[in-house]
Every structure is written in C-alpha cells, then in structure tokens.
Amino acid sequence: MKPLFPFLFACVLFFSTAHADTPKTILFFGDSLTAGYGLDDSATQAFPGLVQKKITDEKLSYRVINAGLSGETTAGGLRRIDWILRTPVDVFILELGGNDGLRGLPPSVAAKNLQGIIDKVRAKNPSVKLVIAGMAMPVSMGAAYTREFSAIFPAIAQTNNATLIPFLLEGVGGMPELNLPDGVHPTAAGHKIVAETVWKTLKPLL
C-alpha cells in the first residue's frame, strides 16, 4: 500500500487554495440610492458597482452584491432581509432610513428596525463586518426632527461596534448639478462622489 501522506497533503493544499480563491461577499442593502434609481445603467453607474470596479482594480478578492430596492423603508428592509441572507455575507453595508425620514416616520421606529436587521445579519453571519451609512433630512422637516433622525446612525453604529459613514451623500446632497430633477437621487456624476465616500471607509476593512 502506498503512503497516504502525499495524497492527504495534496488534498489539503487543493482545498486551501480553492478556499483562498473564493471571493468574499460585500452586500449593499439599501433603498433607491443603492439601487441606482434613474441611472441609465445602475449595475455599473450606481455606487455599489463603482465600488466593485475599485475592488477589481485593487485585485482584492471580494464580490459586491447590490441589494438596493427603490422605495424601501426600514420596516420593508426588516421583512426582506431573511430572503437576502440566503447568501453568506462577509461585509454588510446598511443604507436605509431615508424613506422613513422623508415620510416623517418616528426615528425611534426606524432605529428599532435597523437594529432588527443587524441582529438578523449577525445571527446568520457572526463574524460579519458592519458598515452603517448615515443619512440626513432636509431642514424643511424641522430642526427637532432632523436632529433626532441624524442621531440614529451614529448611535446604531456605536451600539453594534460598526463602522460609520457619517453622511452617505457628503458633497452630493443639496447640489442640483449632482442630482436628478427630483433633487433626491444622484446623477451618475453624483454616484462617483458617493462611491469615493464609501470607499474611504470600506477599503481599510478589506
């Protein structure tokens, strides 16, 4: 009988290499901003697709999944997350809350829903890295409401030891030339800036 050691060593080497070559998954879970509403080609022009290009250019072994859904609220996200989590996730980027704010829904309810989403993500993926995308409301919503709403995101990030993007639309929100006529959704040029904002936070985690 031939020694088994060379065979076993070859098997270990094969499976180790196969595992190393398997890309990890970055999941962007959000609303129309993540989905790329209004763009000609959301797959390549929305900020998750632009982040994937940066990852590819850096030769990092990660794949991006864009799980953005236009019109999504935090409550809708909480209902939808179980279906999305059928795929294992290594980095989870949570971009929800904007539609709650624009509808004037209680920030406390949005915070509870966001925490519920995070709890489900961690239950399925205990070692996941979390990124929270902060959002802000226009001043027309009232000073008290905008303060309470903006405070949700740093609080959620701190509670869950997550990485915070203070304001996803930094340099884009409120800039007419970088947004569609609705004044809410970024143009392709706006998404390039959003991608840079996300990448500055995301790259160190990879």
Buried (B, 14 or more C-beta within 10 A) or exposed (E): EEEEEEEEEEEEEEEEEEEEEEEBBBBBBBBBBBBBBBBEEBEBBBBBBBBBEBBEEEEBEBBBBBBBBBEBBBBBBBBBBEEBBEEEBBBBBBBBBBBBBBEEBEBEEBBBBBBBBBEBBBEBBEEBBBBBBBBBBEEEBEEEBBEBBBEBBBBBBEEBEBBBBBBBBBEBBEBEEBBBEEEBBBBBEBBBBBBBBBBEBBEEBB
